[in-house]
Amino acid sequence: MTPAMGTKEKGILFKRNKLIENIDAYSDSDYAENPLTRRSTSGSVLIIANGPISWASKRQSIVALSSTEAEYIAGADCLAVRLLTLQ
């Protein structure tokens, strides 16, 4: 796999002297983004020492009835990934 053009100098920086006390987890969703299936898309990222260690984007497996429900589903998916990283 070759890096994309113009991205050789890009990278992920982990701060060496930053104490790793917690994992920051962020999630978001795009409510009913697909007009045919009405399914939403979830996205999440896990961060340790100011650097991402895991990120994902996927179509939700069920149809959310509101944008709030889509956000809850995205948050639950993100929490599941975070719990898996603690094992």
Backbone bond lengths (Angstrom), bond angles and torsions (degrees), N, CA, C in turn:
res aa  C-N    CA-C-N  psi(-1)  N-CA   C-N-CA  omega(-1)  CA-C   N-CA-C  phi
1 M - - - 1.435 - - 1.528 108.47 -
2 T 1.306 116.99 129.90 1.457 120.60 179.83 1.520 109.76 -105.42
3 P 1.336 116.92 146.43 1.462 119.02 179.47 1.526 111.16 -67.70
4 A 1.312 116.10 152.93 1.464 120.68 178.33 1.529 109.44 -64.98
5 M 1.300 115.74 150.24 1.468 120.34 -179.07 1.528 110.47 -58.41
6 G 1.325 116.06 133.61 1.454 120.69 176.34 1.516 114.97 80.56
7 T 1.347 117.91 11.64 1.471 119.36 -178.89 1.524 112.64 -119.35
8 K 1.341 118.11 12.06 1.460 120.12 -178.51 1.522 112.30 -59.71
9 E 1.336 116.51 -34.62 1.461 119.75 -177.46 1.536 112.99 -84.13
10 K 1.305 118.07 -5.23 1.466 121.86 179.48 1.516 109.84 -83.03
11 G 1.322 116.70 154.01 1.452 120.13 178.51 1.517 110.66 -174.92
12 I 1.301 116.17 -175.10 1.454 122.96 178.38 1.522 107.42 -111.23
13 L 1.315 116.75 126.51 1.451 121.74 -177.92 1.523 109.61 -104.74
14 F 1.323 116.20 122.04 1.452 122.06 173.81 1.509 107.12 -105.45
15 K 1.330 117.50 125.05 1.459 121.03 -179.19 1.514 109.43 -76.22
16 R 1.327 115.90 120.09 1.454 122.35 -174.88 1.535 112.59 -64.40
17 N 1.307 117.39 -42.86 1.459 119.69 -174.35 1.523 113.60 -91.92
18 K 1.299 117.85 6.49 1.464 120.37 176.30 1.522 109.24 -81.43
19 L 1.324 115.92 127.25 1.456 121.06 179.35 1.525 109.76 -68.22
20 I 1.297 116.90 131.29 1.463 120.64 179.42 1.525 107.56 -91.79
21 E 1.313 114.45 92.11 1.464 120.15 -178.99 1.521 112.09 -101.00
22 N 1.326 116.21 -25.15 1.459 118.09 -177.01 1.523 110.78 -152.32
23 I 1.298 114.18 168.40 1.461 122.23 174.45 1.527 106.40 -111.29
24 D 1.313 116.50 122.99 1.462 120.14 175.88 1.518 108.37 -86.92
25 A 1.317 116.07 133.97 1.462 121.21 -179.04 1.528 109.11 -127.46
26 Y 1.317 116.13 131.16 1.457 122.29 179.52 1.526 109.13 -128.09
27 S 1.336 115.36 142.16 1.463 119.39 178.21 1.519 109.94 -140.33
28 D 1.311 115.52 160.13 1.457 121.80 177.04 1.524 108.03 -156.15
29 S 1.318 115.90 164.26 1.464 119.04 177.60 1.514 110.03 -141.94
30 D 1.322 115.06 161.00 1.455 123.43 176.62 1.524 105.46 -119.05
31 Y 1.321 116.97 102.28 1.463 122.26 -172.12 1.526 112.28 -65.85
32 A 1.339 115.43 126.57 1.476 124.12 174.22 1.524 112.27 48.04
33 E 1.323 116.01 43.31 1.462 122.13 -176.41 1.526 112.23 -62.90
34 N 1.323 117.24 -35.30 1.459 120.84 -179.38 1.530 109.06 -89.60
35 P 1.335 119.06 112.87 1.465 120.68 -175.86 1.537 113.95 -67.90
36 L 1.328 117.59 -23.53 1.465 119.90 -179.22 1.531 112.10 -79.61
37 T 1.326 117.13 -45.08 1.472 120.53 -176.96 1.520 112.85 -99.71
38 R 1.341 117.59 -13.70 1.471 124.31 -177.20 1.529 112.36 62.53
39 R 1.319 117.09 16.31 1.465 119.87 178.13 1.522 110.72 -81.29
40 S 1.321 114.67 147.74 1.456 121.72 179.03 1.527 109.48 -94.63
41 T 1.319 116.07 166.20 1.458 122.46 177.05 1.513 108.68 -114.56
42 S 1.337 116.94 132.74 1.466 122.77 177.65 1.514 109.45 -103.86
43 G 1.316 116.02 147.82 1.449 121.49 173.61 1.514 109.25 -139.32
44 S 1.332 117.17 146.37 1.463 120.22 178.94 1.518 110.54 -151.95
45 V 1.328 115.07 157.42 1.463 121.77 176.25 1.531 108.03 -144.34
46 L 1.341 116.03 138.80 1.463 122.89 175.09 1.521 107.45 -111.31
47 I 1.353 116.58 135.21 1.455 121.61 -174.77 1.521 110.44 -127.78
48 I 1.333 116.01 131.46 1.468 123.20 172.59 1.520 107.13 -127.37
49 A 1.342 116.97 134.07 1.467 123.19 177.11 1.531 111.43 52.26
50 N 1.320 116.60 43.75 1.467 124.55 178.64 1.520 114.44 65.49
51 G 1.332 118.82 14.15 1.457 121.51 178.03 1.519 110.82 -127.53
52 P 1.339 117.95 136.23 1.467 120.07 179.23 1.530 111.26 -69.10
53 I 1.330 116.09 135.38 1.459 120.88 177.14 1.519 111.46 -110.49
54 S 1.332 116.25 -18.85 1.461 120.12 -179.36 1.521 108.42 -155.00
55 W 1.324 116.62 137.68 1.451 120.63 173.74 1.516 108.02 -147.08
56 A 1.320 114.61 150.14 1.465 118.98 -176.43 1.528 109.90 -153.29
57 S 1.308 114.87 154.83 1.452 122.77 173.35 1.521 106.42 -145.07
58 K 1.333 116.62 129.00 1.463 118.91 -179.31 1.516 110.81 -154.10
59 R 1.306 114.89 156.35 1.457 121.30 175.15 1.522 108.24 -73.85
60 Q 1.326 117.11 135.38 1.457 120.90 179.74 1.523 109.71 -69.19
61 S 1.336 115.77 144.13 1.462 120.25 -174.28 1.530 112.99 -78.24
62 I 1.330 117.24 -16.82 1.465 120.28 178.33 1.521 109.53 -123.33
63 V 1.307 117.32 164.71 1.463 122.24 179.04 1.519 108.75 -90.70
64 A 1.333 116.67 117.83 1.460 121.60 177.16 1.527 108.81 -77.95
65 L 1.328 116.49 142.52 1.459 120.86 -178.40 1.525 112.63 -90.56
66 S 1.340 117.37 -7.71 1.460 121.45 178.21 1.525 108.84 -155.11
67 S 1.340 115.66 165.88 1.463 119.31 177.68 1.523 110.53 -66.78
68 T 1.330 117.22 -31.75 1.468 120.89 177.25 1.517 110.55 -64.43
69 E 1.320 116.81 -43.74 1.463 120.30 178.76 1.531 110.67 -64.63
70 A 1.313 117.43 -38.80 1.464 120.88 177.65 1.522 110.47 -62.37
71 E 1.349 117.62 -38.86 1.467 121.51 177.35 1.530 110.89 -66.16
72 Y 1.333 117.95 -41.04 1.469 121.25 177.23 1.529 111.17 -62.10
73 I 1.315 117.12 -41.41 1.470 121.02 178.63 1.529 109.72 -63.66
74 A 1.342 116.66 -43.73 1.470 120.38 178.66 1.523 110.40 -62.30
75 G 1.334 116.93 -41.48 1.467 120.72 178.19 1.517 112.38 -64.31
76 A 1.328 116.99 -39.83 1.465 120.92 178.80 1.530 110.87 -66.52
77 D 1.330 117.18 -40.05 1.467 120.76 176.52 1.528 110.72 -62.28
78 C 1.329 116.14 -42.20 1.461 121.17 179.47 1.530 110.64 -64.84
79 L 1.326 117.08 -42.07 1.467 121.25 178.40 1.521 110.84 -62.97
80 A 1.322 117.54 -39.64 1.466 120.73 178.85 1.529 110.50 -61.55
81 V 1.328 117.34 -42.43 1.467 121.01 178.05 1.518 110.12 -64.61
82 R 1.340 117.20 -42.00 1.457 120.68 179.84 1.519 111.71 -62.76
83 L 1.323 116.49 -42.56 1.474 119.73 178.72 1.523 111.71 -63.80
84 L 1.323 116.57 -35.33 1.462 119.95 177.43 1.524 111.51 -65.94
85 T 1.338 117.82 -32.50 1.457 120.42 179.91 1.522 111.77 -72.89
86 L 1.314 117.93 -19.99 1.476 120.60 180.00 1.516 112.53 -81.82
87 Q 1.307 118.18 -15.17 1.454 121.15 -177.74 1.505 112.05 -77.88
